[in-house]
């Protein structure tokens, strides 16, 4: 049986070069450009994307990994992702809890300690104090993934 990597060690996929918290972590190697996602959206939605990204970057370093299906966001491990549509975007945040808010359009329990929450964001005013707090929480959860007490 292979020896487990030391805590904090990252695995790099030999095909696409992306880094992950666990060896052989499931992912798509179909990396695309960020511009290909932004092309789908109106200029107003692109502005919303940049406002969300600014809120994420205010938390600290973030890796932006566009793939065929969306834009993955990583702070250590996945803090969430963005799927751009023409007139809005879906912001997915991985937290340790389900958000109780009418703004959440979908939630999925990923593991005993991880819940994916989806929030539809259609305008810059929606990137408000509440959303920025959820983003900060997801950022911290992403940094701690793999190091949480079981």
N, C-alpha and C positions, 0 to 999 in steps of 0.2 A: 504494500500500500504506500502511495507517495506521501512523503512528509509534508505536513501543513506548512504554508509559508509563515514567516514571522509576522506578528501584528504590524500593520502599516505597510507591509510589502505589497506592491502592485504588480499585477500580471499584465503583460503587453501581448495583444493578439499578434501573432506572426504574419497574418494576412493583411489586416487593415492598419495595424500600428496603434490602435486605441488602447488605453490603459484601464484596467478594471481591478476591483478589490479582491476578486476570487479567481483562481486559475480556471481557465476554460469557461468563463461566465458566458451564458447565452447572450447573443447580440447579433445585429446585422452588420456585415462588413460592407454594405452598400452605402458608403459615405458619399454625400453630395454637397454642393456648395450652399452656403447660407442664402446667397442671392437667389438660388432656384426656389427656395421657400418664399422669400420676400416678393418675388415676381407674381405670386398668386394673389397677393393682397393689394387693396387700394392704398393710396398714400396715407390716408387716415389710419388704416389698420397697421401699416408699417410704423407710423408714429407711436401707436399703442405698444407695438412690439419693442421699440427702442425705450419707451418709458418703463416697461416691465424689466427689460434687461438692465437698465440703469438701477432700478430698485434691487435687483439681484446682485449686481456688482458692488453696490454699497455695503453688502454684507461681508465682502472679502473676495479673494480670487475665485474665479469660476471657469470651468472648462466648458466651452460651447462645442457640441459635437453634432452637427447636422447629419442626419441619415435620411434614407428614402422616405420614411414615415413621419419624421418630425425633427425638431431641434432638441436634442438631449442636453440637460444642464447638470453639471457635476460639481460638487464641493466635497471632494474626497470620493464619495460614491454618488449615485444619482440623487439629486434633490428634486428632480422633476423634469418637465419638458414642455415644449410649446408646439402646438399644431396651428399653423396659420390658415385661416380661411379668408375669403374675399373681404367680408365686412366685420370680422371679429377674430379673436384667437381663443383657443382653449389652452389654459395654463394648468398643467398637472403638477401637483406638489405631493411629495412623499413625506408623510408625517407619521407620528406614532399613534394618531387618533383620527377619527372621522370628524371633519368639521361640521358643526351644527349651524348651518347658515343657508338661507334661501339662495345665496350666490353660488352654492355648490350644486353643480348639475349632475354629478355622478361621483360615487366613491366605491372603492374596491379594496377589501382586506387582502393584502399581498402575502402577509405572514403574521404570526402572532404579534409582532411589534411594528408592522408597517402597513399603512393605509394610503392608497393613492386617491387623492381628491382632485376633481376637475372643476375649474372655475372658468366660466365664459367671461371674457373681458372685451368690450366693444368700444370703449372710449378712454381717453387719458384720465378724466376725473375718477374712473373706477380703479385706478392705481392709487388708492387712498391709504390712509393709516392702517385700516384693517387688513387690506391685501398685503401691504408691506410687512406687517407683523407676521402673517402666515408665511411669507417668503423667508423672513429671518428664521422662523422656526424650522422650515424645511431645510434651510442652509445648514443649521446646526445639526439636524438629524442626519443629513448627508455626511457631515464631517465625522460623526460618531458611529456610523454604520460599521458593523464588524467589531466594535469595541464596547457594545452595550452589555450591561450585566444581564446574565440570563437567569 
